[in-house]
Amino acid sequence: MFRSIQQLYGYKLFASDGEVGTVTDCYFDDHNWAVRYLVVDPGSRLPGRQVLISPHSLSRLSQDRQVMWVGLTRKQIRNSPSIQSPKQVSRQFEEEYCRYYGLPCYWQGEALWGMGDFPILEGADISLPDQPLASRHGRNKPAETNLLSTQAVIGCRPRVSDDSLGQFRDFMIDLQSWAIRQVVVKAGSRCSTAGLGIPTSRVDRISWEKSSMVINLTQELVE
């Protein structure tokens, strides 16, 4: 099942002993196209802080109620390593984060989440398939962390090989694996108001300097 990243913004996050805050962003890995952390605003509970939650920690997710639960306490989350932007998420920080929570490191192993294709999910509305994913990304994971903010990328100008497109709108993710499967762009007169879903395998690179996303398609094929 695919889900819009933007529809996850505003979800409430609950620990085992109460509410933590609201999902405001996601940090993703554009090498293997996976959401690595949910960014949660705890509001007055932890003023001035961003809370990072790995999909490994999710124990339940209800799309109807727009609520996520984690198998953590609020004290655990309060004392966890924190940052203010994805640029501060170094590999050293991630190692410290994984040690703190006792989580596997997604960059250690060939699968999307290191030793497996799915993060740990104890159960809820979403059930995990018995078989592993048939397709692999086929690329070695980089030695250093390179995470991007989904909020910051939305608004980039997509470019195809022979022209620029209108507007980048959204990501579509697989909630079983937290893999990003498509980017959604508004391009061409025949595209629906919802936009056009383009597989992430067609995205060559994201350029922060030019605020653009380069897509391996022609304008004619997009339209």
Secondary structure, DSSP 8 states (H G I E B T S, - for coil): -EEEHHHHTT-EEEETTEEEEEEEEEEEETTTTEEEEEEEE-GGGSTT-BEEE-GGGEEEEETTTTEEEESS-HHHHHTS--BSSGGG--HHHHHHHHHHHT---TTSSSBTTBSSSS-----SS----SS--S----S---SS--EEEHHHHTT-EEEETTEE-SEEEEEEEETTTTEEEEEEEE-STTS-TT-EEEEGGGEEEEETTTTEEEESS-HHHH-
